[in-house]
Amino acid sequence: MFELTPADYQAIWLSTRVAIAATLLSLPFGYAVACLLVFSRVRGKAFIDGLVNLPLVLPPVVVGYLLLLLFGERGWLGALLKSWDIRIIFTWKAAVLASMVVGFPLLVRSIRLGLEGIDEKLLQASRTLGAHWYDTLFSVVIPLSGRSVLAGATLMFARSLGEFGATIVIAGNIPGVTQTIPLAIYDYTNTPGGDRMALALCAVSIVLSFAVLLLNEGLLRRFSRRRQP
């Protein structure tokens, strides 16, 4: 049997907390961006779409370095936050920020697919009946896109659990502070005799990811049954 150290439990808890925080904080922004890309007629939608999906094609280390330049003490946002006595770099908040940026494209893509699948006739009927845009949003769009939101949130949560490259650059690898499961595994692989502990954390990571997928499948089935007449 594998035995976990207190530092390992801290890494597991931190990974879970970071993934939950990144997913919840990104959901409203992801939904808004997806609605903008699907329903709006603003110019430059191709540019917005490319900007949103850029973290998918950039190496995570590059994303982390750009965030470090932006939120570092000499960065524009970093200097602004420092004047308010707010520190992001090398804290668990930086790990959340890295996960949000890297996982955001997956969230937006999933929600966008759900929004594009909504029957245009339902939206036209809502407008014909005199509903305001926010009435249409809460009575038609959000209920019909619930599955895609759940799928996107699941993907982002799973991606956040496995985030490594951007996190290690902007948050560092500080045990008990910013060390998540992937960073702890990286430490063990560079420690003589640490293979067993690395394998234990790999097993924990697999179990967590699989549990998230099972939960997602169960919620989707329950959601489908509730919508059936």
TORZA-118449 format. One line per field, with one value per atom (N, C-alpha, C): x, y, z; atom name. Coordinates in steps of 0.2 Angstrom, whole numbers. Last residue first. Layout:
<pts>
px = X	...
py = Y	...
pz = Z	...
atom = CA	...
</pts>
This chain:
<pts>
px = -200	-207	-210	-183	-188	-195	-176	-179	-183	-172	-176	-180	-163	-170	-175	-153	-156	-163	-148	-150	-155	-144	-149	-152	-133	-139	-145	-125	-128	-134	-122	-125	-129	-114	-120	-125	-103	-108	-115	-98	-100	-105	-94	-98	-102	-84	-90	-96	-75	-78	-84	-71	-74	-78	-65	-71	-75	-54	-59	-66	-47	-49	-55	-44	-48	-51	-37	-43	-47	-26	-30	-37	-20	-22	-27	-17	-22	-25	-7	-13	-19	2	0	-7	6	2	-1	12	6	2	23	18	11	30	28	22	34	29	26	42	36	31	52	48	41	62	56	50	75	71	64	81	83	78	70	73	75	63	70	73	51	55	62	46	48	52	44	49	51	33	40	45	24	26	33	22	24	27	16	23	26	4	9	16	-2	0	5	6	0	3	13	14	8	11	9	10	12	10	7	17	12	9	32	28	23	32	33	29	36	35	36	28	34	32	19	18	23	24	21	20	30	33	30	21	28	32	10	10	16	13	12	12	15	20	19	3	10	14	-13	-9	-2	-22	-16	-11	-33	-29	-23	-37	-33	-30	-43	-37	-33	-54	-49	-42	-60	-58	-53	-63	-58	-56	-72	-65	-60	-82	-78	-72	-86	-84	-80	-91	-85	-82	-102	-96	-90	-110	-107	-101	-112	-109	-106	-119	-113	-109	-131	-126	-119	-137	-134	-129	-143	-135	-132	-156	-154	-147	-155	-158	-156	-149	-146	-149	-160	-153	-149	-173	-171	-164	-173	-178	-177	-161	-163	-168	-162	-156	-157	-174	-173	-167	-173	-178	-176	-163	-161	-167	-169	-164	-162	-187	-181	-175	-201	-196	-190	-210	-209	-204	-213	-217	-215	-202	-209	-214	-192	-192	-199	-196	-195	-195	-195	-202	-201	-181	-186	-193	-177	-175	-179	-183	-185	-183	-176	-184	-186	-164	-165	-172	-160	-164	-165	-143	-150	-154	-130	-135	-142	-122	-124	-129	-122	-126	-127	-113	-120	-125	-102	-105	-112	-99	-100	-104	-95	-101	-103	-83	-89	-95	-75	-77	-83	-74	-78	-80	-66	-73	-77	-55	-59	-66	-50	-52	-56	-47	-52	-54	-35	-41	-47	-26	-24	-31	-32	-29	-29	-34	-39	-38	-21	-26	-32	-16	-13	-18	-24	-24	-21	-21	-28	-28	-8	-9	-16	-9	-6	-7	-15	-19	-16	-4	-9	-14	10	5	0	19	21	17	10	15	17	0	-2	4	-4	1	-2	-9	-11	-6	-8	-6	-9	-11	-17	-15	1	-1	-7	1	5	3	-8	-10	-6	1	-6	-8	11	12	6	4	8	9	0	-5	-2	13	8	3	28	23	17	36	37	32	31	31	33	20	26	26	10	8	14	17	11	10	27	29	23	19	24	26	12	8	13	23	19	15	26	31	27	14	16	21	15	9	11	26	26	20	23	28	28	13	11	16	15	17	15	-1	6	8	-13	-7	-1	-21	-21	-15	-20	-17	-17	-29	-21	-18	-42	-39	-32	-44	-47	-43	-39	-36	-38	-48	-41	-37	-59	-59	-52	-55	-57	-57	-54	-48	-49	-67	-61	-55	-73	-75	-69	-72	-67	-68	-88	-82	-77	-103	-97	-92	-114	-112	-107	-118	-116	-114	-119	-125	-123	-106	-111	-117	-97	-95	-101	-105	-102	-100	-106	-112	-110	-93	-96	-102	-91	-87	-90	-100	-101	-97	-95	-101	-103	-82	-83	-89	-87	-83	-83	-93	-97	-93	-82	-88	-92	-70	-70	-77	-73	-71	-72	-75	-80	-79	-62	-68	-73	-53	-52	-58	-58	-58	-58	-56	-63	-63	-42	-46	-53	-38	-36	-41	-43	-45	-44	-36	-43	-46	-22	-24	-32	-23	-22	-24	-25	-30	-29	-13	-20	-25	-4	-4	-10	-7	-8	-8	-4	-11	-12	10	6	-1	14	15	11	11	7	8	12	15	10	5	6	8	9	8	9	2	5	4	4	0	4
py = 72	73	67	76	71	72	83	86	82	73	79	83	66	63	68	75	72	69	76	82	80	63	66	72	63	58	61	73	73	69	67	73	74	56	55	61	62	58	57	69	73	69	58	63	67	53	49	54	63	61	57	64	69	68	51	53	59	52	48	49	62	64	59	55	61	63	44	43	49	50	46	45	56	60	57	44	49	54	39	35	40	49	48	44	48	54	53	35	36	42	38	34	34	46	49	45	37	42	46	29	26	31	37	34	32	42	45	42	39	34	37	55	48	44	66	64	57	69	72	70	64	61	64	73	66	62	85	84	77	80	83	82	78	72	74	91	87	80	96	99	94	89	89	91	94	87	86	109	105	98	121	114	110	133	132	126	128	135	135	116	118	125	119	114	118	128	129	124	132	125	125	145	142	135	153	152	148	154	160	159	142	148	154	132	132	138	135	136	136	132	139	140	118	122	129	111	111	117	105	111	111	95	93	99	102	97	95	109	113	108	99	103	106	97	92	94	109	107	101	110	115	112	99	99	104	103	97	97	115	115	109	109	114	115	102	98	103	112	106	103	119	122	117	109	111	115	108	102	104	121	118	112	127	126	123	129	124	123	138	131	126	150	146	139	153	151	147	154	150	148	162	157	152	170	166	161	176	173	168	182	176	172	191	186	180	199	195	190	205	200	196	204	207	202	198	197	201	198	204	203	188	188	194	189	190	191	184	191	193	170	174	182	167	167	171	168	172	172	157	164	169	147	148	155	147	148	150	142	150	152	131	132	139	129	131	133	126	121	123	136	136	130	133	139	139	122	121	127	127	122	121	136	139	134	128	132	134	123	118	122	134	130	126	139	143	139	129	131	134	129	123	124	142	140	134	141	145	143	134	130	134	144	138	134	154	156	149	146	150	151	142	137	140	154	150	145	158	162	158	148	148	152	151	144	144	163	163	156	159	163	163	154	149	153	164	162	157	169	164	163	184	180	176	192	187	182	203	200	193	219	213	209	233	228	221	242	240	234	242	248	247	229	231	237	231	227	228	239	241	237	230	236	239	220	218	225	226	224	223	229	234	232	223	222	227	222	227	227	211	218	224	202	203	210	201	202	202	201	205	206	191	198	203	180	183	190	179	181	183	175	181	183	163	168	175	155	157	162	154	157	159	147	153	157	135	139	146	130	132	136	135	131	134	139	141	136	134	132	135	138	131	129	151	147	140	156	156	152	157	150	150	170	166	159	175	177	172	170	168	169	177	169	167	190	188	180	189	191	189	186	181	182	197	191	186	210	207	201	218	217	214	210	215	213	203	205	210	189	196	197	175	179	186	169	166	171	177	174	171	181	186	183	168	172	177	166	162	165	177	176	172	172	179	179	160	161	167	165	160	160	172	175	171	163	168	172	153	151	157	156	157	156	154	161	162	140	144	152	136	134	139	140	142	141	134	141	143	120	123	130	120	118	121	124	128	126	113	120	125	102	103	110	106	105	106	107	113	112	93	98	105	88	86	91	95	95	93	90	97	98	76	78	86	78	75	77	82	87	84	71	77	82	57	61	67	41	48	52	25	29	37	11	18	22	-6	0	6
pz = -106	-104	-101	-100	-104	-102	-92	-97	-102	-82	-80	-86	-90	-87	-85	-92	-97	-95	-79	-82	-88	-76	-72	-76	-86	-86	-82	-80	-87	-88	-68	-68	-75	-72	-68	-68	-79	-82	-79	-68	-74	-78	-60	-57	-63	-69	-67	-64	-69	-75	-74	-56	-59	-65	-54	-50	-53	-63	-64	-61	-55	-62	-64	-43	-43	-50	-48	-45	-45	-54	-58	-55	-42	-48	-52	-35	-32	-38	-43	-42	-39	-42	-49	-48	-29	-31	-38	-30	-26	-27	-38	-41	-36	-30	-36	-39	-20	-18	-24	-28	-25	-23	-32	-37	-34	-24	-23	-28	-24	-20	-20	-26	-26	-22	-35	-28	-28	-46	-45	-39	-43	-49	-49	-33	-31	-37	-40	-35	-33	-48	-51	-46	-38	-42	-46	-34	-30	-33	-46	-44	-39	-47	-52	-50	-34	-36	-41	-29	-31	-33	-19	-22	-23	-13	-20	-23	1	-1	-8	4	8	7	-5	-1	4	-19	-12	-8	-33	-31	-23	-42	-39	-37	-49	-42	-39	-62	-59	-51	-65	-67	-63	-61	-58	-60	-69	-62	-59	-82	-80	-73	-81	-84	-81	-74	-72	-74	-71	-73	-70	-67	-70	-72	-62	-58	-60	-73	-68	-63	-81	-83	-78	-73	-74	-76	-74	-67	-68	-88	-84	-78	-89	-93	-89	-81	-79	-83	-87	-81	-79	-100	-100	-93	-95	-98	-98	-90	-85	-88	-101	-96	-91	-109	-111	-106	-101	-102	-104	-102	-95	-96	-112	-112	-106	-109	-114	-115	-98	-97	-103	-105	-100	-98	-115	-117	-111	-108	-114	-115	-97	-98	-104	-97	-91	-92	-109	-107	-101	-110	-115	-112	-100	-100	-104	-106	-100	-98	-117	-118	-112	-115	-115	-115	-125	-119	-120	-135	-131	-125	-143	-137	-133	-151	-154	-148	-143	-145	-148	-143	-136	-138	-156	-153	-146	-158	-162	-158	-150	-148	-152	-156	-149	-147	-169	-168	-161	-166	-167	-167	-155	-160	-161	-150	-148	-154	-153	-154	-152	-149	-156	-158	-135	-137	-145	-135	-133	-135	-140	-144	-142	-130	-137	-141	-120	-119	-126	-125	-123	-123	-127	-132	-131	-113	-118	-124	-108	-105	-110	-115	-115	-112	-112	-119	-119	-98	-101	-108	-94	-95	-98	-93	-97	-98	-84	-91	-95	-73	-76	-83	-69	-71	-75	-65	-71	-73	-55	-61	-66	-45	-48	-54	-43	-46	-49	-37	-44	-47	-25	-30	-37	-18	-21	-26	-23	-19	-22	-33	-28	-22	-36	-38	-32	-29	-32	-34	-16	-19	-22	-12	-14	-18	-9	-4	-6	-18	-14	-9	-25	-22	-17	-30	-25	-21	-41	-35	-29	-49	-47	-41	-51	-48	-45	-58	-52	-48	-70	-65	-58	-75	-75	-70	-66	-71	-70	-56	-61	-66	-49	-45	-50	-60	-56	-53	-69	-62	-58	-82	-81	-73	-81	-83	-81	-77	-72	-74	-89	-83	-77	-97	-98	-92	-90	-91	-92	-92	-86	-86	-106	-103	-96	-108	-111	-107	-102	-99	-101	-110	-104	-100	-127	-122	-115	-136	-133	-128	-139	-144	-141	-129	-131	-135	-127	-122	-124	-139	-139	-134	-138	-139	-139	-136	-131	-132	-148	-142	-136	-158	-158	-151	-154	-154	-154	-157	-150	-149	-171	-166	-159	-175	-176	-172	-171	-167	-168	-176	-173	-169	-172	-177	-173	-166	-166	-170	-165	-172	-171	-154	-155	-162	-151	-153	-155	-150	-154	-156	-143	-150	-154	-132	-137	-143	-126	-129	-134	-123	-127	-130	-113	-120	-125	-103	-107	-113	-99	-102	-106	-94	-100	-103	-84	-89	-95	-75	-78	-84	-74	-77	-79	-67	-74	-77	-54	-56	-63	-54	-52	-54	-58	-62	-60	-48	-55	-59	-37	-37	-45	-40	-39	-40	-42	-47	-46	-29	-35	-41	-21	-20	-26	-27	-27	-26	-24	-31	-31	-10	-13	-21	-7	-5	-9	-12	-14	-13	-4	-11	-14	9	7	0	7	8	7	6	0	1	18	13	6	26	27	21	14	19	20	11	9	15	5	11	9	-4	-4	3	0	0	0
atom = N	CA	C	N	CA	C	N	CA	C	N	CA	C	N	CA	C	N	CA	C	N	CA	C	N	CA	C	N	CA	C	N	CA	C	N	CA	C	N	CA	C	N	CA	C	N	CA	C	N	CA	C	N	CA	C	N	CA	C	N	CA	C	N	CA	C	N	CA	C	N	CA	C	N	CA	C	N	CA	C	N	CA	C	N	CA	C	N	CA	C	N	CA	C	N	CA	C	N	CA	C	N	CA	C	N	CA	C	N	CA	C	N	CA	C	N	CA	C	N	CA	C	N	CA	C	N	CA	C	N	CA	C	N	CA	C	N	CA	C	N	CA	C	N	CA	C	N	CA	C	N	CA	C	N	CA	C	N	CA	C	N	CA	C	N	CA	C	N	CA	C	N	CA	C	N	CA	C	N	CA	C	N	CA	C	N	CA	C	N	CA	C	N	CA	C	N	CA	C	N	CA	C	N	CA	C	N	CA	C	N	CA	C	N	CA	C	N	CA	C	N	CA	C	N	CA	C	N	CA	C	N	CA	C	N	CA	C	N	CA	C	N	CA	C	N	CA	C	N	CA	C	N	CA	C	N	CA	C	N	CA	C	N	CA	C	N	CA	C	N	CA	C	N	CA	C	N	CA	C	N	CA	C	N	CA	C	N	CA	C	N	CA	C	N	CA	C	N	CA	C	N	CA	C	N	CA	C	N	CA	C	N	CA	C	N	CA	C	N	CA	C	N	CA	C	N	CA	C	N	CA	C	N	CA	C	N	CA	C	N	CA	C	N	CA	C	N	CA	C	N	CA	C	N	CA	C	N	CA	C	N	CA	C	N	CA	C	N	CA	C	N	CA	C	N	CA	C	N	CA	C	N	CA	C	N	CA	C	N	CA	C	N	CA	C	N	CA	C	N	CA	C	N	CA	C	N	CA	C	N	CA	C	N	CA	C	N	CA	C	N	CA	C	N	CA	C	N	CA	C	N	CA	C	N	CA	C	N	CA	C	N	CA	C	N	CA	C	N	CA	C	N	CA	C	N	CA	C	N	CA	C	N	CA	C	N	CA	C	N	CA	C	N	CA	C	N	CA	C	N	CA	C	N	CA	C	N	CA	C	N	CA	C	N	CA	C	N	CA	C	N	CA	C	N	CA	C	N	CA	C	N	CA	C	N	CA	C	N	CA	C	N	CA	C	N	CA	C	N	CA	C	N	CA	C	N	CA	C	N	CA	C	N	CA	C	N	CA	C	N	CA	C	N	CA	C	N	CA	C	N	CA	C	N	CA	C	N	CA	C	N	CA	C	N	CA	C	N	CA	C	N	CA	C	N	CA	C	N	CA	C	N	CA	C	N	CA	C	N	CA	C	N	CA	C	N	CA	C	N	CA	C	N	CA	C	N	CA	C	N	CA	C	N	CA	C	N	CA	C	N	CA	C	N	CA	C	N	CA	C	N	CA	C	N	CA	C	N	CA	C	N	CA	C	N	CA	C	N	CA	C	N	CA	C	N	CA	C	N	CA	C	N	CA	C	N	CA	C	N	CA	C	N	CA	C	N	CA	C	N	CA	C	N	CA	C	N	CA	C	N	CA	C	N	CA	C	N	CA	C	N	CA	C	N	CA	C	N	CA	C	N	CA	C	N	CA	C	N	CA	C	N	CA	C	N	CA	C	N	CA	C	N	CA	C	N	CA	C	N	CA	C	N	CA	C	N	CA	C	N	CA	C	N	CA	C	N	CA	C	N	CA	C	N	CA	C	N	CA	C	N	CA	C	N	CA	C	N	CA	C	N	CA	C	N	CA	C	N	CA	C
</pts>
